[in-house]
Amino acid sequence: MDEPERIYQEVIKNEKVVGTGLKALDELLKGGFHEKSLTLLLSPTNIGKTLWMCALAKNMLQAGYNVLYITFEDSENKIGQRITQNLFDLSRDDLKAMSLQDYQKCWNKYRSSIKTNLYIKEFPEMATNALAIHAFIKELKERNLSGELSDIPLYYCRGAFDLANMHFTDKTLCKMLIKSIEKKAPGERDERDEGFLELARTSCDWTDKSYIGPILEECKTA
């Protein structure tokens, strides 16, 4: 509190904001994504979240950022197709009507101007769990952290589930998921559906203080 000028410069003047390339979204976010912050876009079904996300992915690639797109609904191919449509500025029908030669010309034209990478990973609905996400993070680490970076440690600590004590956003998302499962006929629900419904009615805690032991040891020796 003794350095008002420095605080003013760091917090107000020097804050890094990354424009999304989508006018309505930039206006809503006061300029775009603010550095070191988390942005959550939440809306009912069939509003156009996937369309926004695919357009956003394309814009971020062209702006020089790596993009990781995790999809819980559409397939990896479908998301890749939609991002390509945005990149080529074509409708789905026009993209599908392209010859291989025309497609390759468009691909080479845009690929030469994009130096970053796009990763699309699909987690089928209700098939996602901590182990699957852990495996994917491990895969990304093996692919991208080589040489001196390969020694960066990776830890997995399980948490807890208590719907009553969740923050508003998390609670809302879980309730939406619960409703989507409850709409299914009993014969259409699989074991994971029933397991999540049972979990939502109770609370579970898998935390263990011993999990942080190796992390503390790593911090002491770093």
Buried (B, 14 or more C-beta within 10 A) or exposed (E): EEEEEEEEEEEEEEEEBBBBBBEEBBEEBEEBBBEEEEEEEEEEEEEEBBEBBBBBBBBBBBBEBEBEBEBEEBEEEBBBBBBBBBBBEBEEEEBEEBEEEEEEEBEEEBEEEBEEEBBBBBBEBBEBEEEEBEEBEEEEBEEEEEEEEEEEEEEEEEEEBEBEEBEEEEBEEBEEBBEEBEEEEEEEBEEBBEEBBEBBEEEEEEEEEEBEEEEEEEEEEE
